[in-house]
Amino acid sequence: MLKNFQFLIVAMTGIFMCSQAWAESVYSTLDLNETCKLQEVTSDRAEGSAVWMCQGYNGIPVYVAEGDLRFFVSFGDMARDEPAATQGLSPWNRLGTTIEWVLEGGEPVATILRWHTDIPADVAGAEKADADGFYRGQVLVITQLGQGKTCHIGYVDARAAKDANKLARDAAGLLAGIWDCTSQPKLLGGGGLSLGLTE
C-alpha cells in the first residue's frame, strides 16, 4: 500500500512538472467602459442588472453580467450558456481589469481574473475592517475554458495565500481540461475571508 501511495505521489508530481513546462500566459484588458459593449440594462440601474460583451485574447468573447452588486463572467462563443455564466462570489464584488489567459500549446485553456470583494465588519471582524466598515478582499478566480465546460475550477484568497498568482497559475495548468463542472470549485492555498468564509 505504501509503495502504491508513493507511486501516486511521484506520478502526480510528474504531471505537475509537465504542466509547468507547457503553461504560459498572455493578458488582455477588461474595461466595462472602454473595451466592452453594454448589451442589456434594467431601467433601475442602481438595483437592477446589466450585461456586457467584451473581447478577450485572440477575439474570444467575454460575457460579463452584474446584478445586486455581484458579477458573473464567462467565455467563448456560447458564453451565456456556459456554467460560468451563473457562477459568482457571495460577497458584494467588482472585477479587476486584467484577464490572464493560461495557454497550452498556444491555445487558451483557462483564465485567471482578480475579483475584489467587500466583507462587512460583522463577518470579517471590526479590527480587520476599514473606515467604511468593510474588509476589502481579493480573490483570484480560475475558470476552465472549453465549449460546454467553461466553469470555475477554484479560488485563491489573494490576501491570505503566499504566492497567490503562482498558485492560481499552477492550478490552472494542472486542472484545466480535466475539471468536472459538476464539482464545487475549490479554495486553494488557505484563507477564505476574502470569500466571506470564517473559521
N, C-alpha and C positions, 0 to 999 in steps of 0.2 A: 504493500500500500504506500509506504514512504517513497519507494523508488518511483511509483506511478505519479505521486504528487510532485516529486522533484522534476520529473519529465515534463509535467504540465507547466510548471513554473518556467522551465527553460524554453518550452515551446512558446509560451505567452511572451516571454522576453524577446525571443526571436521575431515574433510578429510585430512587437512594439518597435524593435530596431528597424525592421523593414519599413514600417510606416514612416519612421523618421527619415528614411533615405529618400522616399519619393515625395513627401509632403512639402509643398511650397505655398506661399501666399501672395495674393495680389489684393489691391484695395480699391474701393470705389466710395464716392461721397453720397451720403443720404441727407438731403436738404429738402424738407417738405415745401419750402417757399421758393426754392430756386431750381431744383433738379427734378421735381415731381409735379404731376398734374392732378389737381383736385377733381375727382370724379363724381362724388356724391357728398351732400351735406344736408343735415336736417335744418329746419327753419330756426330752431333754437340752438345755436352753436354751443352756448355755454353748458347746456345739459344734454345736448344731442350727440350725434356721431358724424364721422366723416370718413371718406375713403380716398386714398391717393394711389396713383400708379406711377412708378418710378422706373428708371433703367439702372441696372447694375452692371457688373463686369460682362463685357462682350455682348451687351444689349439684353441680358437676361431680365425679364420683367420682375419687378419687386412690388408686391402688394402691401400697402400699409393701411390699417384701419384703426380708428380711435373711437372709444366710447366710454363714458363715465371716468374720464381721466386715466384710461388704461389703453395700451396699444397692442396691436397684433400685426405680425409681419410674416409674409410668405413669399415664395419664389417660384418662378417658372411660368410656362405658358398657361397652365391651369392653376395658377397660384391661389385663386379664390376658393378652389375646391379641394385644396390640399389640407391635411390635418393641421399644419402650422397656422392656417388662417384663423383657427379658433383657439390656438394656444397662446396664453399670455401669462403675466405675473399677477398675483393677487394684490399687492400694494399699488397705490397710485404710482404711475411711472411715466417716463418720457424716454425718447430714443437718443442714442449717440449719433454722431454724424458720419461715422466711418464704418463701412462693412468690410470685414476681412473675408476673402474667398479662399478657402483651402483647396488646393488643386492636387489631383492625382494624374500623372501623365499629361499634364496640361489642361485637364478637364476639371471644372469645379465640382466637388463632392460635398462640401459643407460651407456654412458661413458662421462667422462669429460677430456678434453685434453687442455693444455695451448698452444696457438699459439702466437708467437712473431711477431709483425708487425713493419714495417718501414714506417713512415708517413713523407713525405717531409716537409721541413720547410715552404714552401709557403702555405701548407694546415694547418699545426699544429700551425704555428706562430714561428718566429725566436727565440723568447725568450724561447720557450719550446724545441727547437732542440739542439742536441749535436754538438760537434765539426765537425762531418761529415755531418751535415745538416739534421738530421732526429730526429723525436720524436719516441722513442722506446716504442711501445705499447705492451700490454699483454691482450689477450682475452681468456677467458675460454669458449670453445665450448662444448655445451651439445648436445649429439647425442642419440636419441632414438634407441633402438635395436629391431629387430624382422624381420622375413622374409617378404619382400615387404614393410616394413615400417621403415627401418633404415634411419633416416634423422635428420637434425639439429632441435632441439627444440628451442634453444635460445643461446644468447651470453651475457657474463658478462665482462664488461670492468674492468679488474683486477687492473688497476692503478687508477680507479676512484671510484669503488664501495666499500663500507665498508663491511668487512667480505665476500669477493668475493667468497671464496671457499665454505663457508656455504650456500651462496645464490645459487650458482650453484648446490650444492648437494640437497638442498631443492626443487629447481625447477625440478631437475631430478626425485626425489622421488614422486613429486606431479603429473607431467605431462607425464612421460614415460609410454607408453602403451595406452594412450588415445590421443596422439598428432596426428593431421591430417597433413600428409606430404605435402598436397597441400597448407597449410598455410605458410606464411613467418615466419622464426624464429624471436623471439622477443629479443629486447635489454632489459636486466633485470638489475635493480639497478641504472640506470642513466649513465651518462658519455657518451662515444661513440667515443672519439677522437682516442682511440686505434683501432677503426674500420675505421678511416678516416672520421668520422662524425663531422661536426662543427655546431655551432649554427647559 
